[in-house]
Amino acid sequence: MNEVGSWRRLTVHGWFVVVFAAIMILVVVCAGVGAVTLDRTNQLTDELTMRVSPAGIAAGQLQKALVDQETGVRGYLLTGTPEFLQPYADGLAAEQRSDARLTALVSGNPELLADLAAIRERAQAWRRDYAEPLTERRRTDGSVPPGQVEAGKRAFDGIRALLQRQQQRLSEQRAQVQEQLEGAERTRNGAFIAMIVIFPLAALSMTVLLRRAVGRPLDELRRASRRISAGDFAYAIPERGPADLREVARDVEQMRVRIVDALDDSRRQQLQLRRQADDLDAQAVELRRSNAELEQFAYVASHDLQEPLRKIATFCQLLEKRYGSSLDERGTQYIRFAVDGATRMQVLINDLLSFSRVGRLHGDRRPVDLGRTLDKVIDDLSAAVEESGATIERPDELPEVMGDPTMLGLLWQNLVSNAIKFRDQERPPVIRVGCEPADDGWLFSVEDNGIGIEAEFADKIFVIFQRLHSREAYSGTGIGLAMCKKIVENHDGRIWLDSARTGGARLCFTLPAGTHRSRPEPAGTDHEGTDP
């Protein structure tokens, strides 16, 4: 189990390292075996060619040298011819050379050295006991006893036996070395054949191993990924193969789970959004019905409700005109109260209608020159300007914005008329209109030197029907600034009171830029009296 766990902890890189290491070990082993056998073959070949074979040749030369000596001595003894002693002399020289060479070649073999020593002693004994005495006797008196010649022949036969034994041992050594050489060659050839056979088998085995350990898990991961990408999000990705592939499969499986969860959440959100859309559609239908009812109410308010008010005001005025002389001062005052209430009710209804129509009846957006719009407003308010002695300071040019010209005209009218209305009775009103570029378009301001507004009422003044003064002090219905706020917000702007301003009021508002962004000039044109 531990070995299986160790193999499972291997990564793809680890598998490649293991496979490469196995192939390298195989190569090293085969190369080592080949090198050892090749070296052994070279050693045996060198021994055979440099020692064993030359030793056999030297042994043959030694035997020939000894045989030449024995033949020369026998020929001289039998014939007495001195020429027969020449092979004997040559054989002695050849024996010394062969002996020295053979001693060097068989120096590592005690048996062959012993055989060589025995042959050397026998040869010396034969020359000492037979060859030299008999040759000397033949040379001096010209006769040799036949028995001694035969004894010398038998002594030399012993040398022949030693030479034959030496040749046999050299032959055995040669056969042994030859057999070892053939065995080494077989081992060498077997190693090379094994390398030739093992390498393809090892490559095939490693290919199969990598296929099973790496390729197959990758194929399964690829098939699982394609199956999931095709839409089968419920299919679980298997964890197989090396550790890093299993980790990748685990990460992909976690990603699949998260995607499935996200899809489930998305489906739930879609269902919720669909329900909300259905609710919004139902609300839109309800709003359209409510707007239709409001339009119907506006029609009734503008016609049916004002008609009784006009009758009340008219008949009260007729009562005052016809029976005024019969009424006392209090009766006349009551009639005037009724006429004033009816008149104020009509004004309130008209203001409510105007407030409800902001952004609904005048929704057409087009480029509006605010300079011309302000000129028209000032012209319409010329009577109030002349009566109050107001001075209006404004830029020579105002920008062009996208909006509803009627609503923007109402905006200027309410702001300028409020500046005139809420003036300080101790000084003539001075109204300054400002304009400067802003991040989101243009920043406008209407500033006066009137009675001002306390900072605590900065939000209250934009609420409908909210009044800061009594009707006896200042007329109005409390709708003007609420209408201004609605107009500005309907044009994607905002309006506020500059609470840091003292000695009067300063109202600021923003409007998005229109098609032209002409820069306003500094204030320098005054409108006084009836010359706006």
C-alpha positions as CSV (number, residue, x, y, z in Angstrom):
1,M,0.0,0.0,0.0
2,N,2.9,2.4,0.8
3,E,4.5,1.7,-2.6
4,V,1.2,2.3,-4.3
5,G,0.8,5.5,-2.4
6,S,4.3,6.6,-3.4
7,W,3.6,5.9,-7.1
8,R,0.3,7.9,-6.8
9,R,2.2,10.9,-5.4
10,L,4.3,11.1,-8.5
11,T,3.6,14.0,-10.9
12,V,3.8,14.1,-14.7
13,H,7.3,15.4,-14.3
14,G,8.1,12.7,-11.8
15,W,6.8,10.0,-14.1
16,F,9.1,11.4,-16.9
17,V,12.0,11.5,-14.5
18,V,11.3,7.8,-13.4
19,V,11.0,6.7,-17.0
20,F,14.1,8.6,-18.1
21,A,16.1,7.2,-15.1
22,A,15.0,3.6,-15.9
23,I,16.1,4.1,-19.5
24,M,19.4,5.5,-18.4
25,I,20.0,2.7,-15.9
26,L,19.3,0.2,-18.7
27,V,21.7,2.0,-21.0
28,V,24.4,2.2,-18.3
29,V,24.0,-1.5,-17.4
30,C,24.1,-2.6,-21.1
31,A,27.0,-0.3,-21.8
32,G,28.8,-1.6,-18.7
33,V,28.3,-5.2,-19.7
34,G,29.4,-4.4,-23.2
35,A,32.5,-2.5,-22.0
36,V,33.5,-5.3,-19.6
37,T,33.1,-8.0,-22.1
38,L,34.8,-6.0,-24.8
39,D,37.7,-5.4,-22.4
40,R,37.8,-9.1,-21.5
41,T,37.8,-10.0,-25.2
42,N,40.7,-7.6,-25.9
43,Q,42.7,-9.1,-23.0
44,L,42.1,-12.6,-24.1
45,T,42.9,-11.7,-27.7
46,D,46.1,-10.0,-26.6
47,E,47.1,-13.0,-24.4
48,L,46.4,-15.4,-27.3
49,T,48.2,-13.3,-29.9
50,M,51.0,-11.8,-27.8
51,R,51.8,-14.7,-25.4
52,V,50.2,-18.1,-26.0
53,S,50.7,-18.3,-29.8
54,P,54.3,-16.8,-29.7
55,A,55.1,-19.2,-26.8
56,G,54.0,-22.2,-29.0
57,I,56.1,-20.8,-31.9
58,A,59.1,-20.3,-29.5
59,A,58.6,-23.9,-28.1
60,G,58.6,-25.3,-31.7
61,Q,61.8,-23.3,-32.4
62,L,63.4,-24.7,-29.2
63,Q,62.5,-28.2,-30.2
64,K,63.9,-27.7,-33.7
65,A,67.2,-26.2,-32.2
66,L,67.6,-29.3,-30.0
67,V,66.7,-31.7,-32.8
68,D,69.3,-30.0,-35.0
69,Q,71.9,-30.4,-32.3
70,E,71.2,-34.1,-31.9
71,T,71.1,-34.7,-35.8
72,G,74.4,-32.9,-36.3
73,V,76.1,-34.8,-33.5
74,R,74.8,-38.1,-34.8
75,G,75.8,-37.4,-38.3
76,Y,79.3,-36.3,-37.3
77,L,79.7,-39.4,-35.1
78,L,78.6,-41.7,-37.9
79,T,80.5,-40.1,-40.8
80,G,83.2,-38.1,-39.1
81,T,82.5,-35.2,-41.5
82,P,83.1,-31.9,-39.7
83,E,80.3,-30.2,-41.7
84,F,77.8,-32.1,-39.6
85,L,78.9,-30.1,-36.6
86,Q,77.6,-26.8,-38.1
87,P,73.9,-27.6,-37.3
88,Y,75.0,-28.4,-33.8
89,A,76.6,-25.0,-33.4
90,D,73.6,-23.3,-35.0
91,G,71.3,-25.3,-32.8
92,L,73.1,-24.1,-29.7
93,A,72.6,-20.4,-30.7
94,A,69.0,-21.0,-31.7
95,E,68.3,-22.8,-28.4
96,Q,69.6,-19.9,-26.3
97,R,67.4,-17.4,-28.3
98,S,64.3,-19.6,-28.1
99,D,64.9,-20.4,-24.4
100,A,65.2,-16.7,-23.5
101,R,62.1,-15.8,-25.5
102,L,60.0,-18.7,-24.2
103,T,61.1,-17.9,-20.6
104,A,59.7,-14.3,-21.1
105,L,56.5,-15.6,-22.7
106,V,55.6,-18.2,-20.0
107,S,56.9,-16.2,-17.0
108,G,53.4,-16.2,-15.6
109,N,52.9,-20.0,-15.8
110,P,54.8,-22.0,-13.2
111,E,54.2,-25.4,-14.9
112,L,55.5,-24.2,-18.3
113,L,58.5,-22.6,-16.5
114,A,59.1,-25.9,-14.7
115,D,58.9,-27.8,-18.1
116,L,61.3,-25.3,-19.7
117,A,63.7,-25.7,-16.8
118,A,63.6,-29.5,-17.0
119,I,64.2,-29.3,-20.8
120,R,67.1,-26.9,-20.2
121,E,68.7,-29.2,-17.6
122,R,68.3,-32.4,-19.7
123,A,69.7,-30.6,-22.8
124,Q,72.7,-29.5,-20.8
125,A,73.1,-33.0,-19.3
126,W,72.9,-34.5,-22.8
127,R,75.5,-32.2,-24.2
128,R,77.7,-32.7,-21.1
129,D,77.5,-36.4,-20.9
130,Y,77.1,-37.5,-24.5
131,A,77.4,-34.9,-27.2
132,E,80.6,-33.1,-26.3
133,P,82.6,-36.2,-25.0
134,L,81.7,-38.4,-28.0
135,T,82.4,-35.6,-30.4
136,E,85.8,-34.9,-28.9
137,R,86.6,-38.7,-28.9
138,R,85.6,-38.9,-32.6
139,R,87.8,-36.0,-33.4
140,T,90.8,-37.4,-31.6
141,D,91.0,-41.1,-32.3
142,G,88.3,-41.4,-35.0
143,S,86.1,-44.0,-33.3
144,V,83.0,-44.0,-31.1
145,P,81.7,-47.0,-29.1
146,P,78.3,-48.0,-30.5
147,G,76.8,-48.5,-27.0
148,Q,77.5,-44.9,-26.1
149,V,75.9,-43.6,-29.3
150,E,72.8,-45.6,-28.4
151,A,72.9,-44.3,-24.8
152,G,73.0,-40.7,-26.1
153,K,70.1,-41.4,-28.3
154,R,68.0,-42.7,-25.4
155,A,69.0,-39.6,-23.3
156,F,67.8,-37.4,-26.1
157,D,64.5,-39.3,-26.3
158,G,63.9,-38.1,-22.8
159,I,64.4,-34.5,-24.0
160,R,61.9,-35.3,-26.8
161,A,59.3,-36.5,-24.2
162,L,59.8,-33.3,-22.3
163,L,59.4,-31.2,-25.4
164,Q,56.2,-33.1,-26.3
165,R,54.8,-32.5,-22.8
166,Q,55.6,-28.8,-23.2
167,Q,53.9,-28.7,-26.5
168,Q,50.8,-30.4,-25.1
169,R,50.6,-28.0,-22.2
170,L,51.0,-25.0,-24.6
171,S,48.3,-26.5,-26.7
172,E,46.0,-26.9,-23.7
173,Q,46.7,-23.4,-22.6
174,R,46.0,-22.2,-26.1
175,A,42.7,-24.1,-26.2
176,Q,41.7,-22.8,-22.8
177,V,42.4,-19.2,-23.8
178,Q,40.6,-19.8,-27.1
179,E,37.6,-21.1,-25.2
180,Q,37.6,-18.2,-22.8
181,L,37.9,-15.8,-25.8
182,E,35.0,-17.5,-27.5
183,G,33.0,-17.2,-24.3
184,A,33.8,-13.6,-23.9
185,E,32.9,-12.9,-27.5
186,R,29.6,-14.7,-27.0
187,T,28.9,-12.6,-23.9
188,R,29.8,-9.4,-25.8
189,N,27.6,-10.3,-28.7
190,G,24.8,-11.3,-26.3
191,A,25.2,-7.9,-24.6
192,F,25.0,-6.0,-27.9
193,I,22.0,-8.1,-29.0
194,A,20.4,-7.5,-25.7
195,M,20.9,-3.8,-26.1
196,I,19.4,-3.9,-29.5
197,V,16.4,-5.9,-28.3
198,I,16.0,-4.3,-24.9
199,F,16.0,-0.7,-26.2
200,P,12.8,-1.1,-28.4
201,L,11.2,-3.2,-25.7
202,A,12.1,-0.6,-23.0
203,A,10.8,2.2,-25.3
204,L,7.6,0.3,-25.9
205,S,7.2,-0.5,-22.2
206,M,7.8,3.2,-21.3
207,T,5.4,4.3,-24.0
208,V,2.7,2.0,-22.6
209,L,3.5,3.1,-19.0
210,L,3.3,6.7,-19.9
211,R,0.1,6.1,-21.8
212,R,-1.5,4.4,-18.9
213,A,-0.1,6.7,-16.2
214,V,-0.3,10.1,-18.1
215,G,-2.0,9.8,-21.5
216,R,-5.2,8.0,-20.4
217,P,-5.9,10.4,-17.4
218,L,-5.4,13.3,-19.7
219,D,-7.8,11.9,-22.2
220,E,-10.4,11.3,-19.5
221,L,-9.9,14.8,-18.2
222,R,-10.3,16.2,-21.8
223,R,-13.4,14.1,-22.5
224,A,-14.9,15.2,-19.1
225,S,-14.1,18.9,-19.9
226,R,-15.7,18.6,-23.3
227,R,-18.8,16.9,-21.9
228,I,-19.2,19.6,-19.3
229,S,-18.6,22.4,-21.9
230,A,-21.3,20.7,-24.0
231,G,-23.8,21.4,-21.3
232,D,-23.7,18.3,-19.0
233,F,-22.8,20.3,-15.9
234,A,-23.8,17.5,-13.5
235,Y,-21.0,15.2,-14.7
236,A,-18.3,14.9,-12.1
237,I,-14.7,15.0,-13.3
238,P,-12.7,11.8,-12.3
239,E,-9.4,12.2,-10.4
240,R,-6.9,9.8,-12.0
241,G,-3.3,9.7,-13.0
242,P,-0.3,11.5,-11.5
243,A,-0.6,13.8,-8.5
244,D,-0.5,17.1,-10.5
245,L,-3.1,15.8,-13.0
246,R,-5.3,14.7,-10.1
247,E,-4.8,18.2,-8.6
248,V,-5.8,19.8,-11.9
249,A,-8.9,17.5,-12.1
250,R,-9.7,18.5,-8.5
251,D,-9.4,22.2,-9.3
252,V,-11.6,21.8,-12.5
253,E,-14.1,19.8,-10.5
254,Q,-14.3,22.6,-7.9
255,M,-14.6,25.1,-10.7
256,R,-17.5,23.0,-12.2
257,V,-19.2,22.9,-8.8
258,R,-18.9,26.7,-8.5
259,I,-20.1,27.2,-12.0
260,V,-23.1,25.0,-11.3
261,D,-23.8,26.9,-8.1
262,A,-23.5,30.2,-10.0
263,L,-25.8,28.9,-12.7
264,D,-28.3,27.8,-10.1
265,D,-28.1,31.3,-8.5
266,S,-28.4,32.9,-11.9
267,R,-31.5,30.8,-12.6
268,R,-33.0,31.8,-9.3
269,Q,-32.1,35.4,-9.9
270,Q,-33.7,35.2,-13.4
271,L,-36.8,33.8,-11.9
272,Q,-36.8,36.5,-9.3
273,L,-36.1,39.2,-12.0
274,R,-38.9,37.7,-14.1
275,R,-41.3,38.0,-11.2
276,Q,-40.0,41.5,-10.5
277,A,-40.5,42.4,-14.1
278,D,-44.0,41.0,-14.0
279,D,-44.6,43.1,-10.8
280,L,-43.1,46.2,-12.5
281,D,-45.3,45.6,-15.6
282,A,-48.3,45.4,-13.3
283,Q,-47.1,48.5,-11.5
284,A,-46.6,50.3,-14.8
285,V,-50.1,49.4,-15.8
286,E,-51.3,50.7,-12.5
287,L,-49.2,53.9,-12.9
288,R,-50.7,54.4,-16.4
289,R,-54.2,54.0,-14.9
290,S,-53.3,56.3,-12.1
291,N,-51.8,58.9,-14.5
292,A,-54.9,58.7,-16.6
293,E,-57.0,59.3,-13.4
294,L,-54.6,62.2,-12.5
295,E,-55.0,63.7,-15.9
296,Q,-58.8,63.4,-15.6
297,F,-58.5,65.0,-12.1
298,A,-56.4,67.8,-13.7
299,Y,-59.1,68.4,-16.3
300,V,-61.8,68.4,-13.6
301,A,-59.6,70.7,-11.4
302,S,-59.0,73.1,-14.3
303,H,-62.6,73.3,-15.4
304,D,-65.2,71.9,-13.1
305,L,-63.5,73.1,-9.8
306,Q,-62.6,76.5,-11.0
307,E,-66.1,77.2,-12.4
308,P,-67.8,77.3,-8.9
309,L,-65.0,79.4,-7.6
310,R,-65.5,81.9,-10.4
311,K,-69.2,82.0,-9.7
312,I,-68.5,82.5,-6.0
313,A,-66.2,85.4,-6.7
314,T,-68.5,86.9,-9.3
315,F,-71.6,86.7,-7.2
316,C,-69.8,88.0,-4.1
317,Q,-68.6,91.0,-6.2
318,L,-72.2,91.5,-7.5
319,L,-73.5,91.4,-3.9
320,E,-71.0,94.0,-2.9
321,K,-71.8,96.2,-5.9
322,R,-75.6,95.9,-5.6
323,Y,-76.1,95.8,-1.8
324,G,-72.9,97.5,-0.7
325,S,-74.8,100.5,0.5
326,S,-77.0,98.3,2.6
327,L,-74.2,96.4,4.3
328,D,-72.1,97.6,7.1
329,E,-68.3,97.6,7.1
330,R,-68.1,94.1,8.6
331,G,-70.5,92.6,5.9
332,T,-68.4,94.3,3.1
333,Q,-65.2,92.8,4.8
334,Y,-66.8,89.3,4.8
335,I,-67.6,89.6,1.1
336,R,-64.0,90.6,0.3
337,F,-62.7,87.7,2.4
338,A,-64.9,85.3,0.3
339,V,-63.7,86.9,-3.0
340,D,-60.0,86.7,-1.8
341,G,-60.4,83.0,-0.7
342,A,-61.9,82.1,-4.1
343,T,-59.2,83.9,-6.0
344,R,-56.4,82.3,-3.9
345,M,-58.1,78.9,-4.4
346,Q,-58.0,79.5,-8.2
347,V,-54.3,80.4,-8.0
348,L,-53.5,77.4,-5.9
349,I,-55.3,75.1,-8.4
350,N,-53.4,76.6,-11.3
351,D,-50.1,76.3,-9.5
352,L,-50.9,72.6,-8.6
353,L,-51.7,71.9,-12.3
354,S,-48.5,73.5,-13.4
355,F,-46.5,71.5,-10.8
356,S,-48.1,68.2,-11.9
357,R,-47.4,68.9,-15.6
358,V,-43.6,69.4,-15.0
359,G,-41.8,66.7,-17.1
360,R,-45.1,65.2,-18.3
361,L,-46.9,67.5,-20.7
362,H,-43.7,69.4,-21.8
363,G,-41.3,66.5,-22.3
364,D,-39.8,67.4,-25.6
365,R,-36.1,68.0,-25.4
366,R,-34.2,70.2,-27.8
367,P,-31.3,72.7,-27.7
368,V,-32.4,75.7,-25.5
369,D,-30.5,79.0,-25.5
370,L,-30.7,80.0,-21.9
371,G,-29.7,83.6,-22.7
372,R,-32.8,84.1,-24.9
373,T,-35.0,82.3,-22.3
374,L,-33.7,84.6,-19.5
375,D,-34.3,87.7,-21.8
376,K,-38.0,86.7,-22.3
377,V,-38.5,86.1,-18.5
378,I,-37.0,89.5,-17.7
379,D,-39.2,91.1,-20.3
380,D,-42.3,89.4,-18.8
381,L,-41.2,90.6,-15.3
382,S,-40.5,94.1,-16.5
383,A,-43.4,95.6,-14.5
384,A,-42.3,94.0,-11.3
385,V,-38.7,95.1,-12.0
386,E,-39.8,98.6,-12.6
387,E,-42.0,98.8,-9.6
388,S,-39.3,97.4,-7.3
389,G,-36.4,99.3,-8.9
390,A,-34.5,96.1,-9.2
391,T,-31.1,95.7,-11.0
392,I,-30.4,92.5,-12.8
393,E,-26.8,91.6,-13.5
394,R,-26.2,88.7,-15.9
395,P,-23.5,87.4,-18.3
396,D,-23.6,88.7,-21.9
397,E,-23.9,85.1,-23.1
398,L,-25.4,82.0,-21.5
399,P,-24.8,78.4,-22.8
400,E,-27.1,76.3,-24.8
401,V,-28.5,73.1,-23.1
402,M,-30.7,70.3,-24.0
403,G,-34.1,70.6,-22.3
404,D,-37.7,71.7,-22.4
405,P,-37.8,75.5,-23.2
406,T,-41.1,76.0,-21.4
407,M,-39.9,74.4,-18.2
408,L,-36.6,76.2,-18.2
409,G,-38.5,79.4,-18.7
410,L,-40.5,78.6,-15.6
411,L,-37.3,77.9,-13.7
412,W,-35.9,81.4,-14.5
413,Q,-39.2,83.0,-13.8
414,N,-39.6,81.5,-10.3
415,L,-36.0,82.2,-9.3
416,V,-36.0,85.8,-10.5
417,S,-39.5,86.6,-9.3
418,N,-38.6,85.2,-5.8
419,A,-35.5,87.4,-5.7
420,I,-37.8,90.4,-6.5
421,K,-40.5,89.3,-4.1
422,F,-38.4,88.6,-1.0
423,R,-36.5,91.9,-1.2
424,D,-35.3,94.0,1.7
425,Q,-37.6,97.1,2.0
426,E,-34.6,99.2,3.1
427,R,-32.7,98.9,-0.2
428,P,-33.5,98.3,-3.9
429,P,-33.0,94.7,-5.0
430,V,-29.9,93.7,-6.9
431,I,-30.1,90.3,-8.6
432,R,-27.0,88.6,-10.1
433,V,-27.2,85.7,-12.5
434,G,-24.0,83.6,-12.6
435,C,-22.8,80.8,-14.9
436,E,-19.6,78.8,-15.0
437,P,-18.4,75.4,-16.3
438,A,-18.8,72.4,-14.0
439,D,-17.6,68.8,-14.1
440,D,-21.1,67.6,-15.1
441,G,-22.1,70.5,-17.3
442,W,-22.8,74.0,-16.1
443,L,-23.2,75.6,-12.7
444,F,-25.8,78.5,-12.5
445,S,-26.6,80.8,-9.6
446,V,-29.2,83.4,-8.8
447,E,-28.1,85.7,-6.1
448,D,-29.9,88.6,-4.4
449,N,-29.5,91.1,-1.6
450,G,-32.9,90.4,-0.1
451,I,-34.0,89.1,3.3
452,G,-32.1,85.9,2.8
453,I,-32.9,82.3,4.0
454,E,-31.6,80.7,7.2
455,A,-29.4,77.7,6.7
456,E,-31.7,75.5,8.8
457,F,-34.4,75.9,6.1
458,A,-32.1,74.9,3.2
459,D,-34.1,71.7,2.6
460,K,-37.5,72.9,3.7
461,I,-37.8,75.6,1.0
462,F,-37.9,73.0,-1.8
463,V,-40.9,71.1,-0.3
464,I,-44.3,71.8,-1.7
465,F,-46.6,74.1,0.3
466,Q,-43.7,74.8,2.8
467,R,-43.8,78.6,3.6
468,L,-41.3,80.5,5.7
469,H,-43.5,83.7,5.9
470,S,-47.2,84.4,6.4
471,R,-49.5,85.2,3.4
472,E,-50.1,88.7,4.8
473,A,-46.3,89.4,4.6
474,Y,-45.6,87.7,1.2
475,S,-48.1,86.3,-1.3
476,G,-47.7,82.9,-2.9
477,T,-48.7,79.3,-2.5
478,G,-45.3,77.7,-1.5
479,I,-45.0,75.8,-4.8
480,G,-42.4,77.9,-6.7
481,L,-39.1,76.4,-5.4
482,A,-40.6,72.9,-5.3
483,M,-41.4,73.4,-9.0
484,C,-37.8,74.6,-9.6
485,K,-36.4,71.5,-7.9
486,K,-38.7,69.2,-10.0
487,I,-37.7,71.0,-13.2
488,V,-33.9,70.8,-12.5
489,E,-34.1,67.2,-11.5
490,N,-36.2,66.4,-14.5
491,H,-33.2,67.8,-16.6
492,D,-30.7,65.6,-14.7
493,G,-29.4,68.4,-12.6
494,R,-29.6,69.4,-8.9
495,I,-30.5,72.6,-7.0
496,W,-29.5,73.8,-3.6
497,L,-29.2,76.8,-1.3
498,D,-25.8,78.3,-0.7
499,S,-26.0,78.4,3.1
500,A,-22.7,80.3,3.4
501,R,-24.2,83.3,1.6
502,T,-25.0,86.3,3.9
503,G,-26.8,89.6,3.1
504,G,-29.3,87.8,0.8
505,A,-30.0,84.5,-0.7
506,R,-28.0,82.5,-3.4
507,L,-29.7,79.6,-5.1
508,C,-27.4,77.3,-7.3
509,F,-28.3,74.6,-9.8
510,T,-26.6,72.5,-12.4
511,L,-27.6,71.5,-15.9
512,P,-25.9,69.1,-18.3
513,A,-24.1,70.7,-21.2
514,G,-25.9,71.0,-24.5
515,T,-24.7,71.0,-28.1
516,H,-22.5,74.2,-27.5
517,R,-20.1,75.0,-24.7
518,S,-19.6,78.7,-25.2
519,R,-17.8,80.2,-22.2
520,P,-19.8,82.9,-20.4
521,E,-18.4,86.3,-20.1
522,P,-18.0,88.0,-16.7
523,A,-21.1,89.8,-15.4
524,G,-21.2,93.4,-16.7
525,T,-24.6,94.2,-18.2
526,D,-27.1,95.8,-15.8
527,H,-30.9,95.8,-16.3
528,E,-32.5,98.6,-14.5
529,G,-36.1,99.7,-14.4
530,T,-37.9,99.1,-17.6
531,D,-34.7,98.6,-19.6
532,P,-33.9,94.9,-19.1
